[in-house]
Amino acid sequence: MAAITASMVAELRAKTDAPMMECKRALTEAEGDMAKAEEILRVKLGTKAGKAASRVTAEGVIAAHIEGNAGAIVEINSETDFVSKNESFIAMANGAAKLVAEHNPADLAALAALPYEQDGYGPTLEDVRKGLIGKIGENMSLRRFKRFAGTPLAHYLHGTRIGVVVEYEGDAVAAKDVAMHVAAMKPVALTSADVPAELVERERAVAAAKAAESGKPAEIVTKMVEGAIHKYLKEVSLADQVFVKAADGKQTVAQMLKDHKTTVKGFTLYIVGEGIEKKQDDFAAEVAAQVAAAKSAT
């Protein structure tokens, strides 16, 4: 039997885009015959990984892994909500979060190259990703991650679609409550001073346009705009938001944290597909186009 070398595996992988272990298995089955091995892979996996690569992945899961004062949060995307519920897909996301926490990769490429095996695929996370693409027939992508270290961490996952990690000092229960609050209320910054300037200016432009329509004097319009900005900042800054568990319906997050002698150093909120443009299929338009094409052909 012909020896299967690393260079043979690499060559077959380059031709087919199949996972490394699948290439090795195919070459072994084909007794080193490259053409036959490629045919075996085409039959087994088709060209799923290559074809899927161009498809939008706007669904997916958020996963987190916390060990002491080190942890990570990741987002891995899929094309459909159905695949985001697949056990193997979720396991890969959890595995990726653990890899980030333990190895602190510099970027997505470094994360993908880390050693990882699952469901018979490997030896890297990238090989597992491609293997699952071939198995399930749907594109999957590593989108983003963040690693944390040095301070106590609290986290909250709302199902698999929303994830929050809070960096804090003080009471662990209060920090966990803040993580849940962030998932529910989605603040954009810790305090009003931390709200990005571009968001403030965008809100100011909207408020100015609305105020101008009132027909009031310029000095009144100015006050209306400033009032709207003040309200906006209180609504989007964590410290100023009314705490979701406030018994009186008035206590702010800042007041709750002060009562528990707790300080939030930062928070990270991930929402599946946030910022990804999803393809919207217009079924009626598609049918109409098909009918028109059929008519023109007759």
N, C-alpha and C positions, 0 to 999 in steps of 0.2 A: 504493500500500500504506500502511495506517495506521501511524503512528509508534508504537513501543512505548515507553512512558514508564516511569520508575521507579515511579511511583504505581500504574500498572496491574499491574506485576509484584508490588508489595507487596500489592495487593488480592487478586490471585489466590492468592498464597502464604497469606494469612490465611484464605481460604476452603478451601483444599485441604491446607495443611500440607506442601506439596511443596517441594523445594529451589528456591532462587531461579533457578538456571540452567534447571531444568526448566520453571519457570513462564514464563521468557522465551522458551524454545524453543516452548512450546505456544501462546503468544500470537502469536509470529511465524507459526507454521503456520496459526493460525486468523485471521490478518490482523487482529488486534486485537479479534476478537469474544470477549468475556469468557466467555459461556456455552459457546461452542464450545471455547474453550481449556480450560475446566474439564472438559468431556466428554473431551477428548483426554487430559488427565491421569488421569482416572478409568480410562480404558481402559489407559493405559500403566502407571500405578502402582497403580491401584485406590485403596483407602483404607488401604493397608498401614501407613504411618507412624502414622496416627491410631489405628488398631486395635491396633497393636503396642505403643503407648506404655504400656499398663496391664499388660503381661505381665512377669513376673519375669525379671531377667537375672542369673543366678547363675553362669553359665559365663563364659569370656572369656580374656583374655591379660594378662600383665604385660610391659611394654616399658620399656627404659631407654636413655638417650642421654647419653654422657659426652664432653665436649670440654674437655681440660685440667682445671682445677679447678672447672669448672661442669658440672652434669649434672642429670638428672631421672629419676624413675621414675613410671610411670603404670599404672593399671588401667582397662581398658575391658571392659565386660561384654556378653555375648550370652545368648540363651536356651538354646542348645544347644552341646554340645562340637563338633558338626559345623561350625557356623559359626565357632567359635573357631579352626578350622584353615584358614579361607578366606583366600586370599592378599590379597584387598582389605581384609579386616577387620584382618589383621595389619599391612598397610602403613599403615592409618589409625592403629593404635596406635603404631607406630614414628614416624609423622609427628607425632602428639600429643606424644610424649616429646621430640622435637626442638624443637617449638614451646615447650614449657615451659622447656627449658634455655635457649633463645635469648631468649625474651620475658618470662619471669617473671610470668605472669598472676596476678592477685590471687585468683581463685577459678575454679570450673568454668565459670561463665557467661562470664568473661573469656577463658578458654581456648577455649571453643566459638566465640567471636566473632573469633578470630584468623584472618588470611588463610591459606587452605589450599585447594589444588585437587588432586583425584585422580579418576581414572576418569571424567573428564568432568563431575564435580560441583564445586561451589564457589559463591562465592568464599571461604567460611569453612569452618572445621572442622565447624560445625553443619550446614551445607548438605551436606557430604560424608557426614556421619552419616545425615542424613535420606535422602539419595540412595541410600545402601547399604541402608537399611531398605526403601525402595521396591523396590530391585532384588532383594534376597535374601528379603524378606518376613518378617524376624525383628527383634524389638526389639534395639537396641544402646544402651548408655548409657556416658557418661563418669563413672566412679565417684569416682576420687581421684587425686591426684598430689602429689609433693613435689619441690621444687627444691633443689639444693645449690650452694654457691659459697664460695670462700675457702680451702679446704683440698684436698689431694690426695684423689682418689676412686678406689675400687676397686669393681667390681660383678661380680655373678654371676647368670646366669639359668639356672634349671633347667628346660629346655624353655621353655614360655611360661606356666607356671602358678605358678612361684615366682621372685621377684626380690629381690635384696639389693643395697643400696648401703652401702659402708663409708667413713666419713670418718676419715682417719688422718694420721699423720706418721711417716715412716721408710721401711721397706722395702716396695716395691710387691708383691713376691711374697708376703710374709707377710700383707699386707692382703688380697690376693686369696684366700689360703687361709682367712682369717677369714670372708670373704664366703661361701665354699663351706661352711664350718663352720656358719654361721648358717642357711643354707638347709637343712642336714641336721638340726641339733639344735634350731633354733627357740627360742633364748633370748628372754626377755621384757625383759631389761635388761642394761646393761653390767656392773654389779656388784650384789651382794646389797642394798646400800644404796639402789639405784635401783629395786628392784622396787616397783611401785605398792602402796600400803598396803591397798587394797581386795582385792588378790589375796592378800596375806599374811593378812589377817583371814579371808578365805574359807577358806584352807587351815587356819588355826588352828581354825576352827569344826569342820571335818571331823575334824582330828586330835583335838580335845577330845572329840567324840562317840565316836570309836573308842576312845580311852583310857578313857573313862568305863565302857565295856562290859567292861573288863578286871576290874573289881571291886577294883583295887588301892587302897592308901591315897592320899589327896589329894596328898601331897607327891610320890609316885611318878608319879601321873597328870600333875602339872605338869611333871616332868622328861621324861616321854614326849612331851608336847605340844611342849615346847621342842626336843627332839631331832628331832621330825618337821619342825618349821619350819626348823631348821638344815639338814636334808637337802634340803628343798624349795628353799631359797634357793640352795644349791650347784648344784642341778639346772637352775635356770632363769636363773641369771646367767652371762653370757658369760665373764667372767674366771675363774670357778670351774669351768666345764665342762671335762671331759677333751677335749683337742684331738682331732678325728676322725682326724688323721694321726699321732698320737703313736706313735712306734715302740715305746715301752715300755707303752703302754696306760694311762699314769698322768699324763703331762705335761698340765698345764692350759693353757688358752688364754693366761692371764696369763703363765705361765712361757715359753711359746713366743714371745710378743711381746717379753718381756724379753731373750731370747736374740738376737732380731733387732733390738734397739734400736728398737722400733716401738710407737707409742701409738695406740690406737683412740679417736677422739673421739666417735664415735657410729655407729649402724647403723640401717638401715630395712629391714624385712622385709615384703614384700607377698606374700600368697597369694590366688590367684583365688577370689573368692566368700566369703572369710573374713567371717563375721558376717552374711551374707545368708541369710535363711530361704528354703530351697528348697521348692517345692511337691512334695509326695509323692503321686503318683497311686496309689490303691489299685484296681488293675484288677479284682480279684475282687469288691470291694464295688460297683464301677461296673456290672459285669455283673449282679450280683444285683439291683441297683436297677432296671436295665432290664427284667429278667425279671419283677420284681414289678409294675412299671408296665404291662407287656404283659398280665399276668394280670388286673389290676384293670380294664383297658380292655375285656376280653372278657366 
